[in-house]
Amino acid sequence: MVPERRRPSPRAGGGGMRGGAGGGGKLQARAAGHQGYFTAGLAALFLCLTALLVLLPLVLPPLPPPPLPLLLVPVGLMAVLLALALVPPSPRRACTEERAWHVRLGLEGEPGSSCSYM
């Protein structure tokens, strides 16, 4: 049997991502045609949006402040989310869900459960 030949890696030949000479002809050709993340049109769009955000507050008249209940909506949402994140689930509900999974899997009588079934 003839042993399989392994291809030399690009790093072994001196080529690679860090400016090595030779080795990555296809890779270098593909990288030269790569446009990047932002095109000229996208950069122009960002510049126009920035100009609008800077100039419109200078031109438009000031708005009256919103009513107080509307200002409390984000505070209330944050309080609810904080309560949901920090309050532990009730042990009774956790046992009910665990028992349902044990019944579905057919493991109802096996030890190893943290809940006592009645």
ZANUTOR-923928 format. One line per field, with one value per atom (N, C-alpha, C): atom name; x, y, z; residue number from 1. Coordinates in pm, 1 decimal. Example, Ala and Ser with C-alpha at 12.3 -4.5 7.8 and 13.67 -1.06 7.14 Angstrom:
BEGIN
mido (N  CA  C  N  CA  C)
px (1319.0  1230.0  1320.0  1285.0  1367.0  1290.0)
py (-569.0  -450.0  -330.0  -225.0  -106.0  3.0)
pz (780.0  780.0  780.0  708.0  714.0  787.0)
gugu (1  1  1  2  2  2)
END
This chain:
BEGIN
mido (N  CA  C  N  CA  C  N  CA  C  N  CA  C  N  CA  C  N  CA  C  N  CA  C  N  CA  C  N  CA  C  N  CA  C  N  CA  C  N  CA  C  N  CA  C  N  CA  C  N  CA  C  N  CA  C  N  CA  C  N  CA  C  N  CA  C  N  CA  C  N  CA  C  N  CA  C  N  CA  C  N  CA  C  N  CA  C  N  CA  C  N  CA  C  N  CA  C  N  CA  C  N  CA  C  N  CA  C  N  CA  C  N  CA  C  N  CA  C  N  CA  C  N  CA  C  N  CA  C  N  CA  C  N  CA  C  N  CA  C  N  CA  C  N  CA  C  N  CA  C  N  CA  C  N  CA  C  N  CA  C  N  CA  C  N  CA  C  N  CA  C  N  CA  C  N  CA  C  N  CA  C  N  CA  C  N  CA  C  N  CA  C  N  CA  C  N  CA  C  N  CA  C  N  CA  C  N  CA  C  N  CA  C  N  CA  C  N  CA  C  N  CA  C  N  CA  C  N  CA  C  N  CA  C  N  CA  C  N  CA  C  N  CA  C  N  CA  C  N  CA  C  N  CA  C  N  CA  C  N  CA  C  N  CA  C  N  CA  C  N  CA  C  N  CA  C  N  CA  C  N  CA  C  N  CA  C  N  CA  C  N  CA  C  N  CA  C  N  CA  C  N  CA  C  N  CA  C  N  CA  C  N  CA  C  N  CA  C  N  CA  C  N  CA  C  N  CA  C  N  CA  C  N  CA  C  N  CA  C  N  CA  C  N  CA  C  N  CA  C  N  CA  C  N  CA  C  N  CA  C  N  CA  C  N  CA  C  N  CA  C  N  CA  C  N  CA  C  N  CA  C  N  CA  C  N  CA  C  N  CA  C  N  CA  C  N  CA  C  N  CA  C  N  CA  C  N  CA  C  N  CA  C)
px (83.3  0.0  87.1  38.7  112.1  56.6  141.7  90.0  39.6  -64.9  -122.9  -30.0  -23.1  57.8  -28.5  27.7  -43.3  -0.9  -95.5  -63.7  9.2  105.8  171.1  77.1  79.0  -8.5  48.5  -36.2  13.4  115.0  102.8  197.2  335.8  338.8  467.4  549.7  482.6  553.6  584.1  554.5  582.3  461.7  358.9  239.7  144.9  54.6  -41.7  -110.3  -171.9  -249.0  -162.9  -43.0  35.1  145.3  114.4  210.4  320.6  299.1  399.4  408.7  523.5  540.9  502.8  413.2  378.3  281.1  228.8  146.7  -1.7  -57.0  -201.8  -251.9  -230.5  -269.7  -418.7  -500.7  -646.2  -693.9  -636.4  -677.1  -645.7  -527.2  -490.0  -577.3  -611.3  -695.8  -835.8  -887.9  -1020.2  -1020.3  -914.9  -907.9  -895.6  -833.1  -818.2  -953.1  -1045.1  -1175.5  -1280.0  -1242.2  -1336.6  -1366.2  -1496.2  -1534.7  -1522.7  -1545.4  -1545.0  -1688.5  -1702.8  -1834.7  -1915.4  -1852.4  -1924.5  -1890.6  -1995.6  -1975.8  -1987.0  -1958.0  -1965.0  -2109.5  -2205.0  -2345.5  -2392.2  -2348.2  -2385.0  -2321.6  -2198.9  -2133.0  -2205.4  -2250.9  -2325.4  -2458.3  -2524.7  -2650.2  -2627.9  -2521.7  -2490.9  -2460.4  -2390.9  -2360.8  -2488.6  -2580.5  -2708.1  -2790.1  -2796.1  -2869.9  -2807.9  -2676.7  -2609.3  -2640.5  -2637.6  -2668.6  -2812.4  -2905.4  -3045.3  -3060.5  -2994.0  -3005.6  -2942.9  -2845.2  -2781.8  -2862.1  -2912.9  -2975.8  -3124.5  -3198.4  -3342.3  -3378.7  -3311.9  -3347.8  -3326.8  -3238.4  -3216.9  -3328.2  -3392.1  -3494.0  -3633.8  -3665.9  -3800.8  -3827.4  -3954.5  -3986.9  -3979.7  -3956.3  -3950.0  -4087.7  -4088.2  -4212.5  -4242.5  -4371.6  -4404.8  -4364.5  -4342.7  -4305.0  -4422.5  -4393.1  -4501.1  -4567.0  -4689.8  -4755.9  -4680.4  -4696.9  -4623.4  -4649.8  -4774.9  -4794.7  -4716.5  -4699.0  -4622.9  -4475.0  -4426.2  -4286.9  -4264.4  -4370.2  -4356.6  -4365.9  -4403.8  -4416.3  -4281.9  -4172.2  -4045.7  -3998.5  -4026.2  -3987.4  -4065.2  -4193.5  -4275.1  -4231.5  -4200.5  -4152.6  -4021.7  -3934.1  -3806.7  -3827.0  -3920.5  -3948.3  -4003.8  -4092.5  -4148.7  -4040.4  -3955.8  -3848.5  -3749.5  -3718.8  -3627.7  -3687.9  -3818.2  -3885.3  -3886.0  -3912.1  -3912.6  -3774.6  -3671.9  -3536.0  -3487.9  -3529.5  -3473.3  -3558.7  -3687.8  -3775.0  -3763.7  -3730.6  -3719.1  -3857.8  -3864.1  -3994.5  -4041.9  -4170.9  -4224.7  -4187.9  -4154.4  -4115.7  -4230.2  -4353.5  -4467.2  -4479.2  -4462.2  -4470.5  -4355.3  -4236.1  -4121.7  -4145.5  -4204.0  -4233.4  -4340.3  -4438.1  -4543.5  -4485.9  -4396.9  -4335.4  -4244.2  -4169.5  -4081.1  -4161.4  -4272.9  -4355.2  -4413.5  -4454.6  -4509.1  -4404.6  -4279.2  -4174.3  -4147.9  -4151.9  -4131.5  -4242.4  -4366.2  -4478.1  -4462.6  -4423.2  -4405.9  -4296.2  -4188.6  -4075.6  -4087.7  -4189.3  -4208.9  -4114.9  -4069.0  -3975.1  -4040.5  -4169.8  -4244.1  -4201.3  -4168.1  -4136.7  -3989.2  -3901.9  -3757.7  -3709.2  -3605.8  -3550.9  -3467.7  -3428.7  -3346.8  -3422.2  -3546.5  -3625.9  -3611.7  -3614.8  -3606.0  -3743.1  -3849.0  -3984.7  -4040.5  -4122.8  -4190.7  -4330.1  -4360.9  -4492.0  -4588.8  -4708.3  -4809.9  -4906.6)
py (-118.5  0.0  123.9  222.6  348.2  442.1  499.2  592.4  720.2  773.5  896.7  1013.4  1101.5  1222.0  1332.8  1402.8  1516.0  1642.8  1730.0  1859.2  1945.9  2021.5  2113.0  2226.4  2263.7  2372.4  2505.1  2608.8  2739.1  2798.4  2768.5  2824.2  2761.2  2633.8  2566.9  2625.7  2674.9  2731.5  2878.4  2936.6  3077.9  3164.7  3109.3  3187.8  3180.3  3266.9  3265.2  3399.5  3424.7  3546.2  3667.5  3647.5  3759.7  3803.7  3816.5  3875.5  3781.6  3652.3  3559.4  3569.1  3540.9  3551.5  3419.4  3424.9  3306.8  3216.0  3118.5  3016.7  3036.9  3152.7  3170.7  3251.7  3204.7  3280.1  3306.8  3202.3  3219.6  3308.9  3288.1  3365.6  3513.6  3542.8  3681.8  3745.1  3668.8  3723.3  3751.2  3662.9  3683.5  3803.1  3819.0  3928.9  4062.4  4066.0  4191.1  4239.5  4148.1  4186.2  4206.1  4188.8  4201.5  4348.3  4384.7  4524.5  4572.9  4489.3  4532.4  4542.5  4591.8  4598.1  4718.0  4833.6  4955.6  4995.7  5011.2  5061.5  5212.8  5276.3  5421.8  5470.6  5397.7  5435.2  5426.9  5324.2  5309.4  5419.2  5455.1  5563.8  5696.3  5720.0  5842.5  5844.7  5730.6  5722.0  5754.7  5700.0  5730.0  5878.0  5938.5  6082.2  6166.1  6129.8  6203.3  6188.2  6068.2  6047.5  6126.9  6131.8  6208.0  6356.6  6406.9  6548.3  6579.2  6491.1  6512.5  6514.9  6421.9  6417.7  6540.0  6600.1  6719.3  6844.6  6855.0  6980.1  6990.2  6881.0  6889.0  6944.7  6910.1  6972.3  7123.4  7173.9  7319.1  7389.7  7319.0  7379.8  7363.2  7246.4  7218.7  7289.5  7326.1  7389.1  7285.6  7328.5  7232.6  7171.8  7048.0  6977.4  6987.4  6982.3  6982.9  6848.9  6846.5  6719.5  6621.4  6491.9  6392.5  6385.4  6331.4  6317.5  6219.3  6236.6  6156.1  6005.8  5960.2  5813.5  5752.1  5827.2  5775.8  5762.0  5848.7  5838.2  5719.5  5674.8  5564.3  5426.0  5420.6  5291.8  5218.1  5281.1  5206.7  5164.8  5246.9  5212.0  5089.6  5083.8  4967.9  4841.1  4852.9  4736.7  4683.5  4774.5  4732.2  4664.4  4715.2  4653.9  4512.8  4493.2  4359.6  4263.3  4307.5  4220.8  4185.9  4281.6  4256.3  4155.7  4169.7  4075.6  3934.8  3923.6  3792.0  3728.3  3809.8  3755.9  3711.6  3779.9  3754.2  3666.2  3656.5  3576.0  3430.4  3339.6  3198.2  3138.6  3034.1  2970.9  2899.6  2885.1  2817.4  2669.5  2609.3  2467.2  2376.0  2414.2  2330.7  2321.0  2433.9  2432.8  2352.8  2365.6  2290.1  2140.5  2099.3  1957.0  1908.4  1991.3  1952.9  1930.2  2021.1  2005.3  1882.8  1859.9  1743.7  1614.4  1612.7  1492.1  1466.4  1572.0  1554.8  1493.1  1535.5  1476.6  1331.6  1301.2  1162.8  1073.2  1122.4  1043.2  1021.7  1127.4  1114.6  1015.6  1015.1  928.3  790.1  769.6  639.9  615.7  720.2  707.9  743.1  724.6  773.8  709.3  581.5  514.6  512.5  567.1  556.9  661.6  627.5  725.2  830.0  933.2  1036.9  1166.9  1169.1  1290.1  1376.8  1506.3  1598.0  1625.0  1575.2  1597.0  1466.4  1476.6  1356.9  1353.7  1241.1  1229.2  1162.4  1214.4  1157.7  1075.1)
pz (0.0  0.0  0.0  -71.5  -79.4  26.9  112.2  213.1  147.8  207.6  153.3  176.9  78.7  93.8  151.7  243.1  303.9  234.3  213.1  153.6  255.5  210.4  304.8  340.8  467.4  511.2  462.5  447.7  403.1  500.2  628.0  725.9  709.6  672.3  659.8  545.9  442.2  328.7  345.0  457.2  477.0  446.8  382.8  353.1  469.0  476.2  584.8  591.0  701.6  713.5  748.8  798.2  850.0  756.0  631.0  537.9  493.3  495.6  446.4  295.5  241.0  96.9  32.3  -65.1  -142.6  -71.3  -145.9  -84.6  -101.1  -80.4  -79.5  -196.4  -317.7  -436.0  -443.0  -422.0  -426.3  -312.7  -195.3  -79.0  -98.0  -153.3  -175.3  -283.1  -387.3  -493.6  -441.3  -354.0  -298.2  -203.1  -124.9  -29.6  -101.2  -218.2  -290.8  -343.5  -376.6  -428.3  -319.9  -194.1  -82.9  -57.4  -45.7  -29.5  113.9  209.5  348.2  398.6  520.1  581.1  531.9  518.0  482.1  339.7  259.9  124.0  126.9  14.9  8.0  25.6  -28.4  -13.2  130.7  201.2  340.7  426.8  396.4  469.8  444.7  321.0  290.7  365.4  374.9  449.6  596.6  656.3  796.0  816.7  722.5  733.4  726.2  637.7  628.0  756.5  810.9  935.7  1051.0  1055.1  1159.2  1146.2  1023.3  1001.3  1041.1  1008.6  1047.6  1198.9  1268.2  1413.9  1480.2  1414.8  1471.5  1439.0  1317.2  1273.1  1305.1  1304.1  1327.5  1465.4  1573.4  1701.3  1703.5  1619.5  1613.5  1536.9  1443.2  1357.0  1414.4  1468.9  1517.5  1650.2  1674.3  1802.6  1916.0  2039.1  2150.0  2177.6  2217.4  2247.4  2396.3  2433.4  2576.2  2638.6  2769.1  2831.9  2830.2  2826.0  2825.7  2962.9  2969.7  3099.7  3189.5  3320.1  3417.8  3406.2  3385.9  3373.6  3257.7  3150.8  3037.4  3072.0  3159.6  3202.2  3295.6  3363.3  3457.4  3391.4  3265.4  3196.0  3189.7  3146.8  3144.2  3283.4  3384.1  3520.6  3567.0  3537.5  3574.5  3502.9  3373.5  3299.1  3357.8  3393.9  3452.0  3587.3  3665.7  3795.7  3779.2  3683.4  3659.2  3612.8  3520.8  3471.6  3582.8  3667.5  3778.8  3877.2  3904.8  3994.7  3935.3  3806.0  3742.1  3741.5  3733.5  3729.4  3867.0  3972.2  4104.2  4194.7  4169.7  4254.9  4212.4  4304.3  4266.1  4240.5  4159.5  4135.5  4262.1  4272.7  4390.8  4384.9  4498.8  4496.8  4455.9  4486.0  4448.3  4296.6  4227.1  4081.0  4021.3  4079.8  4029.2  4044.4  4156.0  4177.2  4080.5  4053.7  3960.1  3821.5  3777.3  3645.6  3642.3  3751.8  3755.7  3752.1  3823.7  3824.6  3685.8  3617.0  3482.5  3390.1  3402.4  3319.2  3358.0  3486.6  3529.9  3476.6  3476.9  3426.0  3276.2  3203.0  3058.3  3023.3  3101.2  3070.1  3132.1  3213.4  3276.5  3393.7  3459.6  3570.9  3703.8  3713.1  3829.8  3960.4  3961.8  4086.3  4120.2  4036.5  4059.0  4157.6  4236.6  4330.0  4255.2  4326.8  4267.8  4244.6  4283.0  4267.8  4391.7  4371.6  4485.7  4546.5  4484.2  4533.6  4586.3  4687.8  4738.9  4678.6  4613.4  4549.5  4644.9  4651.4  4739.7  4660.3)
gugu (1  1  1  2  2  2  3  3  3  4  4  4  5  5  5  6  6  6  7  7  7  8  8  8  9  9  9  10  10  10  11  11  11  12  12  12  13  13  13  14  14  14  15  15  15  16  16  16  17  17  17  18  18  18  19  19  19  20  20  20  21  21  21  22  22  22  23  23  23  24  24  24  25  25  25  26  26  26  27  27  27  28  28  28  29  29  29  30  30  30  31  31  31  32  32  32  33  33  33  34  34  34  35  35  35  36  36  36  37  37  37  38  38  38  39  39  39  40  40  40  41  41  41  42  42  42  43  43  43  44  44  44  45  45  45  46  46  46  47  47  47  48  48  48  49  49  49  50  50  50  51  51  51  52  52  52  53  53  53  54  54  54  55  55  55  56  56  56  57  57  57  58  58  58  59  59  59  60  60  60  61  61  61  62  62  62  63  63  63  64  64  64  65  65  65  66  66  66  67  67  67  68  68  68  69  69  69  70  70  70  71  71  71  72  72  72  73  73  73  74  74  74  75  75  75  76  76  76  77  77  77  78  78  78  79  79  79  80  80  80  81  81  81  82  82  82  83  83  83  84  84  84  85  85  85  86  86  86  87  87  87  88  88  88  89  89  89  90  90  90  91  91  91  92  92  92  93  93  93  94  94  94  95  95  95  96  96  96  97  97  97  98  98  98  99  99  99  100  100  100  101  101  101  102  102  102  103  103  103  104  104  104  105  105  105  106  106  106  107  107  107  108  108  108  109  109  109  110  110  110  111  111  111  112  112  112  113  113  113  114  114  114  115  115  115  116  116  116  117  117  117  118  118  118)
END
